[in-house]
Amino acid sequence: MTASSDILSSETKLEKNIPRVLISAGSSSSGKTTVTIGLLASLSRAGYKVQPFKVGLDYIDPSYYSEITGRKARNIDGYLMEEERVRDVFLHGCEADGEADIAIIEGVRGLYEGFESLSDIGSTAQIAKILNCAVILVLNARSITRSAAAIVSGFKVFDPKINIAGVILNNIGGHRHALKAKEAIEHYTGIPVIGIIPRNNDMMISMRHLGLVPAIEERRRSKNFDERIRIIREIISESVDLDKVLSIARQAAPLPIPQSTIFVRRDMPEKPVIGIALDEAFNFYYHDNLELLELAGAKLRYFSPVHDSHVPNVDGIYIGGGYPELFAAELEANVSMREDIKAMSKAGLPIYGECGGLMYLTEKLTTGVKGKGTYHMADMPESTYDMAGALPGHTLMGHKRVVSYNIGSLTMNTVIGKAGDSFRAHEFHHSEVTELPEDAKFAIQLSRGTGIADGWDGLIVNNTLGCYAHLVASSYEEFARNFVNFIGRSETF
């Protein structure tokens, strides 16, 4: 495919033709992530340039998709983003790493789950409408046959604007099970079954309390990472009709090209250098955040708070989310790194930490807290560790689980925006920050969400800001330019 053949003129707008399909499911844990991994691996091995996307706010699934395809996976969210911005991110993603042959979009939770009970805002179905693409429904068919037809029928008639073009049956026990479920679905719904996946424990990907183990960590700790991906690829290649997947994707109509784009490069006489913490402990970054920082004029320099002895020569620091609680001993042992961070903060270097980054910036981190409940699949000893200490507070890990969109506004000028700027973002954590001094200063007031304390987020000292909110730069468009501009000015609050 060539760019010239894909762009079609009309009287009012330009359109672009991108073959695309959305992989959804009846509910979480149906197997859609593993199916998506297998499809991406199979199509990539067949020579296709496959661009992956993830609906909703998820760091971990996209880390596998980027690893498999060699292309940066992108997140799209209908609650955080306007429709035109969703199309902007989608079309840019299909071009940024070279023209894609096909886009595979993995949904979030069940097809119709979203922000509200009576609308499709924030749902996979909403994205299917915005991107005008068909849905392939992954159904966990364990122990059901004819009932599978009732489930698919319900999903089909619930919203006639959603085109469910194929079904993949997962967890099939044998030939008779497969035959009965397939016949029932195709007879009662008219939707073809294009894949039948047998029960197979080899399809499992490592799990943890927030979902999958991130690909960067899984690759480093697992000697058979590539082998497990190979097994999934072979099972999906044998179990799913890839030609039908391609046919469904190619039937998608051209998409209108947005009138404006956020992906515009700004020339800077001198590029400020932003240090990005990236390792097993900190790897929760939306690619758009990093790319938009570069487009805003920054140069990114990556470093590891776990492995490197010192922070490199930088003009500002961005510490994303991740699992500092699981690498707390290593982070504590890296005294020179912690001392660098604290000294740089004290000197006024702009530092921004999100969730895991916030936890690392506080004074201490305690894991395995008695009376705080179990911590799902994460095995952590009962212990307290010294952290960087750039911000006050003592972070406790426990049973408290916060999963929510949040809405906030800045009450003062910060590294990420000016007083009065507002954003929609999200938070997902099992920790809380305690032992804050009475004069602790916060820069973000939340109208929705939990934050750090009493509806406030954005703990701030000097030019160091830490918050539980995970910002999405393709939604909160002030993020990248404000961060770069602030570093260039080197102002102090």
N, C-alpha and C positions, 0 to 999 in steps of 0.2 A: 504494500500500500504506500502511496506517496501523498505528501501533504497537499499537492496541487489537485489531486483527484478527489480528495476528501472534503475540500472546501467548496460549498455550493453557494452561488449568489442568488439573492431574491431582492425584491423591491425594497424591503424594509430592514433586512438583517442578513448576516452571514450565518451559516450553519456548518457544523463539523460532524462527520460521520465516524463514530467510534463504536465498533462492535463491543457489546457489554452485556453482562448478565449479573444478577444479584442472587447470592446464595443465602437462603433464609431457612427457618425451621419453625416447628410448632411451639418450641420452648427452648430454654437453655438446656445444655447437656444432651442435645439430640445428636451431636456429632458434626455440626456444620463447620467448626474450626478445623477439625481433622480432614474433613472432605475438602475444604478450601485449600489446605496445605497440599493435599494430594493432587488437586486440579492444577494448582500453580506449578508444582513440580513436574507433573506430567506434560503440561502444555509447554513449559520452558524447555524441557528435555526434547520435545518434538520440534523445537526451533522457533517457537513463537515468542515475541516480545510481549510479556504479560505484565500489565500494570495492576498492582493490588491496591484495594481500598478497604477500609473498615468503617462501618457505620457506628457512630457513637464514640465514646471517649475511652479508649483502650490503648495502652502502650505495648502490651505484651504480645498479643496476636500479631500486630504489624511487624514486630521485630523478627518473627519467623518468616513473614511474607517477604520482607526486604532481603533477608538472608537467602531465601530460596530463589528469588527472581533476579537478584542483582539490581533491583530498582527500588527507590524509596517508597514505601507504603504510605498512603495518606489517609487521614481521618476526615470524615464528613459527618455533620450533625445538624439536623433540621431544626433543633431548638436553639442552638447557639448561632447558627448562620442563616442569613437570608437566602432565599432560593437562588438568586443570582450568584451569591458567594459560593454556594454548593457547586454550581456549574463551573464557576471560575476555578475552584480547587481541583475539581474533577478533570477539566480539560487541560489545565496546567500540568497536573500529574501525568497525564497521558503523553505529554510532549517533553517534559523536563529532562528525562533520561533517554531521549530519543523517541521517535514516534512509536507508540505502542500498537501492536496488532490487535489486542483484545484487552479489555478491562474486566477483572473479576472483583466483585464487591461482596464482602462478607457482611451480613446483617448483624444486628445486636439482639440478643434474647429471642423471643418469639416475634413473628412477622409483624404483629400489630401492637406489641408493647411499646409504650411511649411515655411522654411526660404526663398525659392526662388520660382519664378513663373514657372520655367521650369525644376525643379527637385523635388524629394520628400524628400530632406534633411530637417530634423527637423519635419517631419510630422508623423501622426499616421500611414499612409501607410508604411513609412520606417520601423517603429517598427514592423509592422505586418510581413514584409519580414525578418527582422533580427531574430525575434523570431519564424518565420515560423508557424504562427497561423492564424486561421480563424477569420473573422470579423462578428459581428452581428451589423447591421445597424439600429440605432434608427431614425425613420423618423417622423417629425412633420407633421401629416396628416390633420391638421385642414383645413377644407374647400376644400380638394382635394380628388379625388377618382382615376379616370383613370390616371390622371397626376402623381399620386404616382408611377405608373409603369414606366412612362417615366424617372422619377428621379432615381429610383433604376436601371433601365436599363443603364442610363448614368454612374452611379457609377460603375456598373459591367464591362462595356466595356472600361472605361477610362484607366484602367491598368489591363490587363489580369492576372498579377502575384498576384493580390489581390483576395483572396477567400472570397467573401461575402456569408456566409453560412446560413444566416437567417436575417429576418427583423422583427423589433418590431414597430408597428404603435402606435404613441402617439397622444393624444388629439382627440380621436375618439368621435363623437357626438352621435352615436346610432347604432343600429343593421344594418340598411340599409347602413349607411356610412361604417361600418366595412366590410360588405359583398362585396360591390362594390370595395373597395380599395384592399382587400385581393385577390379577384378573378382576378383583373387586374394585380397585381404584379406577382402572381403565373403563370398566363397564359402567359404573355409576357416575363418574365425573368427566370422562372423555379426556382426561389428562394423561399423557404417556408416562410410564415409569421408565426412566432412562438410566437407572442405576440400582443395583442390588448388592449391598455390602454385607458380607458375612461377619458374624461375631468373631473378633480377633483381638486378643489382648495386646498384640504387637502394634495396634493402632494408637495405643495410649501415649500421650505426651506428658512429661513430668508436670505435676500439679503443685500448687502452693496456695496460701490463703487468699491471694488476690486473683488466682487463675493459673495460667501456665507459668512455668519458670521462664524468665526472659531468655531469648536466644543467645545473647552474649554470655550469660552465665552458664547456660546448658552446654554450649559448645566448649567452654573452658573446663567444665567439671566432668563432662561425659565423653568417654573415649569412643562411643559408638553413635555420636550425634548424626553423622552423615548416613550411617547404616540405618538408623531408625527412619530418617526421612526417605531413604531409598525404599524401605519396606512399605511405608505409607503410599509412596508414589506407585509402586508396583500393584498394590492392592486396588487402588483407585483406578489405575489404568485398565486392570482386568475386570473391574466391577461396574464401571460407569462408561457409557457410550460417549466418548469424547467428541465424536463427529456431531452428535446431537447437541452437545453443549455449545460447540462452535456455531452450529446452525441457528440455535436460539439466539446467541449473542449477535449474530450478523443480521438478524431481523430487526434490531433496534433502529428506530428512525434517527435521522440527524438531529443534533442538539443545537439550539441557538447559542451563538457565541456571546458572552456577556459584553455589555457596552463598555465596561471598565474592568480593570484587573488590579489586584493588590500586588502582583508579582512584577514590580517595576524596579529596575536597578537605579540606585542613586549614586552619583559620583561624589567621592569625598577626597579633598586634597590630601588628607592623612587618614588612614584607616585605623580607628581604635581597635585594640586587640582585646577580645573577650575570651577569658579562660572558661572552658566548658568541662565540668567534672564528668568523666565518663569511665565507668568500670562496672564490676559486678554489683557494687553497692548503689551506684547512681547511673541509671540509664533510661529513666522515664522522660523522654523528650518527644514532642510532636515534631516531625520533620519540618513542617511549615514554620514553626518557631525559629528553628536554626537557619533555615533558608532565608526567611524574611529579615533576620538580623544581618545576614550577609548582604542581602539586597539593599538594606538600609545604610550600608557602608562599613560594616564591621568585618574584621578578620577573626576567625574562630581558631583557637588553639586548645586542643584537648589535653587533659591531664587526669591522673588517677589519684584521688585521696587515699586509696588503699595501697597502691604500689609505688608511687613516686615520692621522693623524699621532700621535694619542695614544689611550691606553686611556680609555674614558669613566669617569665616577664610579661605581664598583662596589664591592661588598663581597667579591667573590670572582671567580675566572676559571676557565672551562672551555675548554680548547683541544683540540678533537677531532682525529681523524685526517684524512688527506688526502694531498696531494702537495707538501709544502714543498720537496722536492728539485727540483721543476720550476719553482718560483718563488723559488729561493734568492737569486738576484740582487736581486729586488724586495724580499724580506724583509731582506736585508742593507742595502740602500739606505735602508730606512725606519728610520734610526738612532733617531729620537725614540720610535718604538714599542718598539724593543728596549730602550732605556734605561728606559722606563716599566715594562716587564715585570720587568726585573732589579731596579729600585728597589722595586717593589711586593713582589716576592719577599723581598728583603732586609728589608723592613719587617714581614714576617710575614703579608701578605695571603694567604689560602688560594687556591692555584692548583693545578689538576689538568689534566695533559696526557696524552692517549692517543696512542701510536704517533707519528703526525705531530706531535702536540703535544709529545711527549717530545723528538723530534728538534729542534724549534724551541727548546725550553728549554735544550738543551745549548749548549756554548760555540762549536762550529764544526760545519760540515756540508761534507763533501767528496763531489763527484760525479765520475763518469767515472774511477774509480780504476783504474789500470793493474793488470792481473793479476787483476782481480775479475770478468772475464767480461763478456758483453754484458748489456744491460738491456732486453731484449725490444724493445718498440716505442717506448720513451721515449728521446728524443734529448736527452742532457745533455752539456755540455762537461766537460772535465777541469778542475776548479777547486775552491777551498776558500772558503767564505763564513763570515762571522761571524754567529752566531745570538744569541739573547737572553742566554745565559750565566747563567741562574738556577740551572741544574744543571751539575755538572761533566761532562766527557766530550767526545769528538770523534766525531760520527756519520759513518760511512762508508757510501756506497751501493755496491752491487756485486751479484754473482751470487747471494749467499746469499739463499735464499728460504725463509721460514718460514710455513707454512700449517697451523694446528692449533687444535683446541680446547685450552684450558688450564684447569687447576684450581689455585687458589691460596688461601692463607689469610693474613690480616694478622697480623703479629708485633708490631704496636704500633698505637696510636690514630693515625688519619690523617683527612684530609678526606673520605674515602669510606667510612669504617667504623672499627670498634674492633678492638683486638687480639682474636684468636680468631674473627672473622668469616671465613667462607669463601665462595668463589664458583666458578662455572663461567663461562668466558668464551671468547674466541678471540683469536688473533693472526695477522696476515697482513702481512709486511713483507719488504723486500729490503735492509734496513740492519742495522748493528750499531753499538753504542756502545763506543768504545775509549778508551784513555788515561784510565781512571778512577783516581782516587787510592786508595791502599791503605786509607784510612779512609772510603771511600764507604759510605753507609748505605742499606740497602734495607728496605722495609717489607712486601714480599710474598714468601712462600716458595711455590714451585710444586711440586706433586706430579706435574703433567703440563704439558708445554710447555717453551719455551726461555727466554723472558724476556730480561733484559739480560745477566746473567752467572752462570754456574754454578747454574742453577735458581732464581735470585733475580730478582725484578722489583720495580718500585716504588722507583725512585731518589728519595731524599728529602733536602731541605735546607729548614730552617725549616718553613714550612707549604706548601711546594711539593712536589708528588708527580708523577712522570712514570713511565709504564709502557707496555710494549708490549701488555699485555692490553687488549682492547676489552671493556668491561663492557656488559651488557645489563640495564637496570634492571628489566625485567619478569621477569628470572631472578634477579639479585642484588638483592633487594628492599630491602636496607639502604642501597643507593647514595643514593637521592634524599633521604631524610629525614636520613641522616647528614651529607650534604654541607650541607644547609640548616641543620641543627642546629649543625654545626661553625662555619659562618660566623657564626651568631648568637652563639656563645660566644667566637670569636676566640682560641682557645687556641693555644699554641705547643708543638711537640713537645719 
